[in-house]
């Protein structure tokens, strides 16, 4: 028996040695790939403290393939620094001949979208993070099926996690009607693959190659009716003109990514006849050279502010570059206003977010908590000169993991209109006072600080 025990011990030593080597290799990989120290530390600690679960979680949600980062040199003459940055990161030029409509909340957005879908004569290209099989989802689906049967090319991308509740029956009905529909990164246990934590958080619709929609509103009835959080407050855009081509190209790339095949973008673009002088630049974040495009753009826009910065986000856990830009702006005398919901649809992220709000107050920024429902809008307004409306939240998940899209608007009248919307929303907010904020529940304060290192994982 003694010999058997020795053999077992020797094997256990070998197993432990191999196991330890794998853990060390994963930690080294994390530290080499994750360039932000706080993110690297969070993942490394997760792998060390929970080796099996941590390695599996990193493989699924944290691992990213390193792709080519070469940027072509661009002519900077006559360009704003932000324009040059986005041109280098995304390859998207600022476009001038555009017309833009601001769609506040779900009723305006769905009314405009349904009208455009009903007028479609050639193609409908649509991708959403959330596509619900509810009253508004079925209304949209019925239009898509009717259009597909009439010969319109209808393509739909939905995120497999965000649209978890989209039934197989609903998908089958769409396909039977001629709608080509694909999920983004479906989960097929046990064949999980690396990067499953990267989700397609975009909301894009392109109709006949000349009208496009983007913003924070998904296909779900709570954008109309509200839910336990109250009415949902959001922003969306309807765009006509040159900028539509970039959204069509982005959809085509995503369509190929999900296995739909290559699309000849030129065949789906149409003359628009728009001559309005509304400069728009479409920007996005995704795996590859544009991974940090929105992070860099938000930080650059904030640091360029001279008078006032307005930020609106349902979740506020920004990566260090953006957080430092906000602090620097506030400490430099720029009036920085950040609006977040009084409570979101995740109590856990609320706790972590409160730690970041404390940093804002200490830097001299003004923080407002929206109490008239759930604030879901993603908005940045700088000096009434530039604004962004899109799908990206001010958090790690949006800016470092997900596929996102936003429109940077350089049209002062439109920017002023968005600024006025922000100011109107302030009437439904409670402004945080530093003294009273410090007296809030001790357990919430401690819990938020302790869980803050997990922000990159949320």
C-alpha positions in Angstrom: 0.0 0.0 0.0 2.9 2.3 0.8 4.1 2.0 -2.8 0.6 2.7 -4.2 0.4 5.8 -2.0 3.7 7.1 -3.2 2.7 6.6 -6.8 -0.5 8.5 -6.2 1.4 11.3 -4.5 3.8 11.6 -7.4 1.0 11.8 -9.8 -0.8 14.4 -7.7 2.4 16.5 -7.7 2.6 16.3 -11.5 -1.1 17.2 -11.8 -0.6 20.1 -9.4 2.6 21.3 -11.2 0.8 21.2 -14.6 -2.3 22.9 -13.1 -0.1 25.6 -11.5 1.8 26.1 -14.8 -1.5 26.6 -16.6 -2.7 29.2 -14.0 0.6 31.1 -14.3 0.4 31.0 -18.1 -3.1 32.4 -18.1 -2.1 35.2 -15.6 0.9 36.1 -17.8 -1.3 36.2 -20.8 -3.7 38.5 -19.0 -1.0 40.8 -17.9 0.5 41.0 -21.4 -2.8 41.5 -23.2 -4.7 43.8 -20.8 -2.9 47.1 -21.1 -5.0 48.9 -18.5 -3.5 48.0 -15.0 -6.9 47.9 -13.2 -8.4 45.6 -15.8 -5.3 43.3 -15.8 -5.4 43.2 -12.0 -9.1 42.4 -11.9 -8.7 39.5 -14.3 -5.5 38.2 -12.8 -7.0 38.2 -9.3 -10.0 36.4 -10.6 -7.9 33.7 -12.2 -5.7 33.3 -9.1 -8.5 33.2 -6.5 -10.9 31.1 -8.6 -8.6 29.1 -10.9 -11.1 26.9 -12.8 -14.0 29.3 -12.9 -11.7 32.3 -13.4 -9.9 30.7 -16.4 -13.2 29.7 -18.0 -14.6 33.2 -17.5 -11.5 34.8 -19.0 -11.7 32.4 -22.0 -15.3 33.2 -22.6 -15.5 36.9 -21.7 -12.0 38.4 -21.4 -9.9 36.9 -24.1 -9.4 38.9 -27.2 -7.5 38.0 -30.3 -4.9 40.7 -31.1 -5.6 42.0 -34.6 -3.6 44.3 -36.9 -3.5 47.8 -35.6 -1.9 49.6 -38.6 -3.5 53.0 -39.3 -3.1 54.7 -42.6 -1.7 58.2 -42.5 -4.4 60.8 -43.1 -4.3 64.4 -44.3 -5.0 66.5 -41.2 -5.4 69.9 -42.9 -8.6 71.6 -42.1 -9.8 68.9 -39.7 -10.8 69.0 -36.1 -8.5 66.8 -33.9 -11.6 64.7 -33.1 -12.4 64.2 -36.8 -8.8 63.1 -37.5 -8.9 60.7 -34.5 -12.1 59.0 -35.7 -10.8 58.9 -39.3 -7.6 57.1 -38.1 -9.5 54.8 -35.7 -12.5 53.9 -37.8 -11.7 55.1 -41.3 -14.9 57.1 -41.4 -14.9 60.6 -43.0 -17.1 63.4 -41.7 -20.0 63.8 -44.1 -21.8 67.1 -44.8 -24.9 66.6 -46.8 -27.2 65.2 -44.1 -30.6 65.7 -42.5 -31.1 64.6 -38.9 -34.2 64.1 -36.8 -34.0 63.8 -33.0 -36.3 61.1 -31.7 -36.9 61.5 -28.0 -38.2 58.3 -26.4 -39.8 55.2 -27.8 -43.1 56.6 -29.1 -41.3 59.0 -31.5 -38.7 56.5 -32.5 -41.1 53.6 -33.2 -43.5 55.9 -35.1 -40.8 57.1 -37.4 -39.2 53.7 -37.8 -42.5 52.0 -38.6 -43.3 54.7 -41.2 -39.9 54.1 -42.9 -40.3 50.3 -42.9 -43.8 50.6 -44.4 -42.4 52.7 -47.2 -39.4 50.4 -48.0 -39.3 49.3 -51.6 -35.8 47.6 -52.0 -34.1 46.7 -48.8 -34.4 46.7 -45.0 -31.2 46.0 -43.0 -31.7 45.9 -39.2 -29.6 44.9 -36.2 -30.5 45.1 -32.6 -29.1 44.0 -29.2 -32.6 43.4 -27.9 -35.5 42.2 -30.2 -38.4 41.1 -28.0 -41.3 38.9 -29.0 -43.8 41.4 -27.5 -46.4 43.9 -28.8 -43.9 46.2 -30.5 -41.7 43.3 -31.6 -44.6 41.5 -33.3 -45.7 44.8 -34.9 -42.2 45.2 -36.4 -42.0 41.5 -37.4 -45.4 41.7 -39.2 -44.1 44.6 -41.3 -40.8 42.7 -42.1 -42.7 39.6 -43.1 -45.1 41.5 -45.3 -42.2 43.4 -47.0 -40.2 40.2 -47.5 -43.2 38.5 -49.2 -43.5 41.5 -51.5 -39.9 41.1 -52.7 -38.1 43.5 -50.4 -34.7 42.2 -49.3 -35.0 42.0 -45.5 -32.0 41.1 -43.3 -32.0 41.1 -39.5 -29.2 40.5 -37.0 -30.0 40.0 -33.3 -27.7 39.5 -30.4 -28.1 36.0 -29.0 -27.8 37.1 -25.4 -29.7 40.4 -25.5 -32.5 38.8 -27.5 -32.6 35.6 -25.4 -36.4 35.9 -25.2 -36.9 35.9 -29.0 -38.7 32.6 -29.5 -37.8 30.0 -32.0 -41.4 30.2 -33.3 -41.0 34.0 -34.0 -37.7 33.4 -35.8 -39.2 30.5 -37.8 -42.1 32.7 -38.9 -39.7 35.4 -40.1 -37.6 32.9 -42.0 -40.6 31.2 -43.6 -41.7 34.6 -44.9 -38.4 35.2 -46.5 -36.7 37.3 -43.9 -33.0 36.4 -43.6 -32.2 36.5 -39.9 -29.0 35.5 -38.0 -28.0 35.6 -34.4 -24.7 37.2 -33.2 -22.5 34.7 -31.3 -25.1 32.2 -30.1 -24.4 30.1 -27.1 -24.3 26.4 -27.9 -23.3 24.4 -24.8 -20.8 22.8 -24.5 -19.1 24.4 -27.5 -18.6 27.8 -26.0 -15.9 29.8 -27.7 -13.5 32.5 -26.6 -14.9 36.0 -26.7 -18.5 35.1 -26.0 -18.7 38.1 -23.6 -18.4 40.4 -26.5 -21.9 41.3 -27.5 -23.4 43.2 -30.5 -24.9 46.1 -28.6 -25.7 48.1 -31.8 -29.1 49.3 -32.9 -29.0 50.1 -36.6 -31.7 50.2 -39.3 -31.0 51.1 -42.9 -34.0 51.4 -45.2 -33.5 51.4 -49.0 -29.9 52.6 -48.5 -31.0 56.2 -47.8 -32.7 56.4 -44.4 -31.0 55.1 -41.2 -31.7 54.9 -37.5 -29.4 54.6 -34.6 -29.5 55.3 -30.8 -30.3 53.7 -27.5 -33.8 52.2 -28.2 -34.2 48.5 -28.7 -37.2 46.6 -30.0 -39.2 46.2 -26.8 -42.5 47.5 -25.5 -41.1 48.8 -22.2 -39.7 51.8 -24.3 -43.4 52.6 -24.8 -45.1 51.4 -21.7 -42.4 51.5 -19.1 -41.8 48.7 -16.5 -41.0 48.4 -12.8 -38.5 51.3 -13.2 -41.1 53.6 -14.7 -41.0 55.2 -18.1 -37.8 54.7 -20.2 -36.1 58.0 -21.2 -34.0 57.5 -24.3 -32.5 59.2 -27.4 -32.5 58.0 -31.0 -31.6 59.5 -34.4 -33.1 59.4 -37.9 -30.5 60.2 -40.5 -30.8 60.8 -44.2 -27.9 61.7 -46.4 -24.2 60.8 -46.9 -23.8 59.4 -43.4 -26.2 56.5 -44.2 -23.5 54.9 -46.3 -21.2 54.4 -43.3 -24.1 52.7 -41.4 -24.8 50.5 -44.5 -21.1 49.5 -44.6 -21.1 48.7 -40.9 -24.2 46.5 -41.3 -22.6 44.7 -44.2 -19.5 43.9 -42.2 -21.7 42.6 -39.3 -23.8 40.6 -41.7 -20.7 38.9 -43.0 -19.5 38.4 -39.4 -22.6 36.4 -38.5 -22.4 34.2 -41.6 -24.8 35.9 -43.9 -22.3 36.3 -46.7 -20.7 39.3 -48.3 -22.8 42.2 -49.5 -21.9 44.6 -52.3 -22.6 47.8 -50.4 -22.8 49.9 -53.6 -25.8 47.9 -54.7 -27.8 49.0 -51.6 -27.0 52.7 -51.6 -29.4 55.1 -53.2 -29.3 58.8 -54.2 -30.8 60.9 -51.4 -31.0 64.4 -52.7 -30.2 65.8 -49.3 -28.2 69.1 -49.4 -28.5 70.2 -45.7 -25.3 71.3 -44.2 -25.3 69.0 -41.2 -21.9 67.5 -40.5 -22.0 64.0 -39.1 -19.3 61.4 -38.5 -20.2 57.8 -37.7 -17.9 56.0 -35.3 -17.9 52.6 -33.8 -16.1 50.2 -31.5 -15.4 46.5 -32.3 -12.7 44.0 -32.3 -9.7 45.1 -34.3 -8.2 48.6 -35.0 -11.3 50.5 -33.8 -11.5 48.7 -30.5 -10.6 51.8 -28.5 -12.1 54.3 -31.0 -15.1 55.4 -28.8 -13.0 55.5 -25.6 -10.4 57.7 -27.3 -13.1 59.9 -28.9 -15.0 60.5 -25.7 -11.8 61.4 -23.9 -10.6 63.7 -26.6 -13.9 65.5 -26.9 -14.1 66.0 -23.1 -10.5 67.3 -22.9 -11.2 69.7 -25.8 -14.0 71.4 -23.8 -13.6 75.0 -22.8 -16.9 75.8 -21.0 -19.3 72.9 -20.5 -19.6 69.2 -20.7 -22.9 67.3 -20.4 -22.9 63.5 -20.1 -25.8 61.2 -19.9 -25.5 57.4 -19.3 -27.6 54.7 -17.7 -24.5 53.0 -16.3 -21.5 55.0 -15.2 -18.3 52.9 -14.8 -15.9 54.5 -17.4 -12.5 53.1 -18.1 -9.5 55.2 -16.7 -8.9 57.2 -19.9 -12.5 58.6 -19.9 -12.6 59.0 -16.1 -9.4 60.9 -16.1 -10.5 63.2 -18.9 -13.7 64.0 -16.9 -11.7 64.8 -13.8 -9.2 66.9 -15.7 -11.9 68.9 -17.3 -13.7 69.5 -14.0 -10.5 70.5 -12.2 -9.6 72.8 -15.1 -12.7 74.9 -14.5 -15.0 73.4 -17.1 -18.5 72.9 -16.0 -19.0 69.1 -16.0 -22.5 67.7 -15.5 -23.1 64.0 -15.4 -26.7 62.6 -15.4 -27.4 59.0 -14.4 -30.6 57.2 -13.3 -31.6 57.2 -9.7 -31.6 53.4 -10.0 -30.9 51.1 -13.0 -32.0 47.7 -14.0 -29.0 46.2 -12.1 -28.6 46.9 -8.4 -25.1 45.4 -8.5 -23.9 47.8 -11.1 -25.6 50.7 -9.2 -23.4 49.9 -6.2 -20.2 50.0 -8.3 -21.3 53.1 -10.1 -21.7 55.0 -6.8 -18.0 54.6 -6.2 -17.3 56.4 -9.5 -19.9 59.1 -8.7 -17.9 59.8 -5.5 -14.8 60.5 -7.6 -16.8 62.9 -9.8 -18.0 64.9 -6.8 -14.5 65.1 -5.4 -13.2 66.4 -8.7 -15.9 69.2 -8.7 -18.3 67.8 -11.3 -22.0 68.1 -10.8 -23.9 64.9 -10.6 -27.7 64.5 -11.3 -29.8 61.4 -10.6 -32.8 61.2 -12.9 -35.9 60.2 -11.0 -38.7 60.3 -13.6 -38.3 56.7 -14.7 -35.3 54.9 -16.1 -32.7 57.1 -17.9 -31.3 55.0 -20.8 -30.1 57.7 -23.1 -26.4 57.8 -24.1 -25.5 61.4 -24.8 -22.4 63.6 -24.7 -22.5 67.3 -25.4 -19.4 69.5 -25.4 -19.6 73.3 -25.5 -22.6 73.2 -27.8 -20.2 72.5 -30.6 -20.1 68.7 -30.8 -22.5 66.0 -29.5 -22.7 62.2 -29.7 -25.8 60.0 -29.6 -25.4 56.3 -29.9 -25.5 52.9 -28.3 -22.4 53.1 -26.0 -22.7 53.5 -22.3 -20.0 55.1 -20.2 -18.8 51.8 -18.9 -16.1 49.2 -19.5 -18.4 46.7 -21.2 -19.5 49.1 -23.9 -16.2 50.8 -24.5 -13.8 47.8 -24.2 -15.8 44.7 -25.1 -19.1 45.2 -27.1 -19.8 46.2 -30.7 -21.1 49.8 -30.5 -21.9 52.6 -32.8 -22.5 56.4 -32.3 -22.9 59.5 -34.4 -20.8 62.5 -33.7 -22.7 65.6 -34.7 -20.9 68.9 -35.5 -24.0 70.9 -36.4 -24.4 73.7 -33.7 -28.2 74.0 -34.0 -28.6 70.2 -33.5 -26.1 70.2 -30.7 -27.9 73.1 -29.0 -31.2 71.2 -29.2 -29.6 68.1 -27.5 -28.1 70.4 -24.9 -31.6 71.9 -24.2 -33.0 68.3 -23.9 -30.4 67.6 -21.3 -31.2 70.8 -19.4 -35.0 69.9 -19.5 -34.2 66.5 -18.1 -32.4 68.1 -15.2 -35.8 69.3 -13.9 -36.6 65.6 -13.2 -33.3 65.1 -11.3 -31.9 65.3 -7.8 -28.5 67.0 -7.7 -26.1 65.1 -5.4 -24.6 67.2 -2.6 -21.2 66.2 -1.4 -22.0 66.4 2.3 -25.2 64.4 2.0 -23.6 61.9 -0.4 -20.9 61.2 2.2 -23.6 60.5 4.8 -25.3 57.8 2.7 -25.6 54.3 3.9 -22.2 53.0 5.1 -22.7 49.5 3.7 -23.4 50.9 0.2 -20.3 53.0 0.3 -18.1 50.2 1.5 -19.7 47.6 -0.9 -19.3 49.9 -3.9 -15.6 50.5 -3.1 -14.9 46.8 -2.5 -16.6 45.8 -5.7 -15.1 48.6 -7.9 -12.2 46.4 -9.1 -14.9 44.2 -10.7 -16.1 47.0 -12.9 -14.1 45.8 -16.0 -15.9 42.4 -15.7 -19.5 43.7 -15.4 
